[in-house]
C-alpha cells in the first residue's frame, strides 16, 4: 500500500481495495495499522454522490524527512532538495571555488538548503569512474578529485551518501522520466565534452566490476556533422554487439531528432543491429536541471523511502 500511495497519491478505501486486491475489511485493517505506525494520515473527505457519509482519502504522512540529489562538476554544483514523499522543495546552483575539493563543494551546496537538517539520503553525480565503494578512480584533467570521495562526503554531511558517475545517473533519469521510460534494455549515449554511455539491462543500471561500464572514450567527440554521425554510429554498433539494447538514447546539445534518425539509418545500413535511436526527452541546457541531477534525486528518493517506509538500507 505504501508503494501504491507513493505512485498514485491520496486514495480512498474503495480505490485502495481495488488496486491492492484486498477485501475492504482487510484494507481498513491495513490502513489502521499504517496510521498507528505514523506512516499514513487522513487527507480529507471526498463526496461519493451516494447516501451516507463521504469517503475519507488517505495519504502518506508528510514531514518524514528530506533527500537531496546533486551533480558536481569542477566549476559548479547543482542540487535539488525534496521531501521523501516526492515534492521538490528547493533548487540551487553554486559556483565552485578554485581547486575546491568535492566533499567541500557538496557540503557547501547542501548547507545552503533551509531544511538540510532533516536529510535522510544524498546521492551525488560526478564525472569520472566511480567504484561501488564510492571511490573516484579517475577523473580526466582533475586528479585532485580522485580518492574515497563518497566517504568524505558522508563524513562532511553526517548523512549516508551515494556517489555515482554522472552519465549513469543520466541513464537512470531517462529510464524514470524520459525517452526510455518504457524500455528495460537501453543505452544512453551522452556527448558533451566527451562521449560516454550508460547501460540499463533488464531494468537495472550496469556498472561493471570497477564502475567503468560505458566509459567508451575520454577523447572529445567529433564536431562536424558528418564526423559526429559516424562516431555515434560506431558507438551504437559497438554497444549493440555487447549489450544488444532495444533502444539507444542520445543526450547532449546536438542530440536532435534529425541526428538520431541519421544514426539509426546508418546503424541499420552498416550492421545487423536494429535498435531504435531517439533523442533524450530531458532538457540538458545551462538553465535546465541536468539529467544527472534528476537521476541522483530519483535514487535519493529510493534510499530515503527505504529508510522511512521499509526500514532497510538498499544495496548500492
Secondary structure by P-SEA (a helix, b strand, c coil): caaaaaccccccaaaaaaaacccaaaaaaaaaaaaaaccccccbbbbcccccbbbbbbcccccccbbbbbcccccccccccccccccccccbbbbbcccccaaaaaaaaaacccccccccbbbbbbcccccccccccccccccccccaaaaaaaaacccbbbbbbaaaaaaaaaaccccccccccbbbbbbcccccbbbbccccccccccccccccccccccccaaaaaaaaaaaaaaaaacccccbbbbbcccccaaaaaaaaaaaaacccbbbbbbccccccccccccaaaaaaaaaaaaaaaaaccccccccc
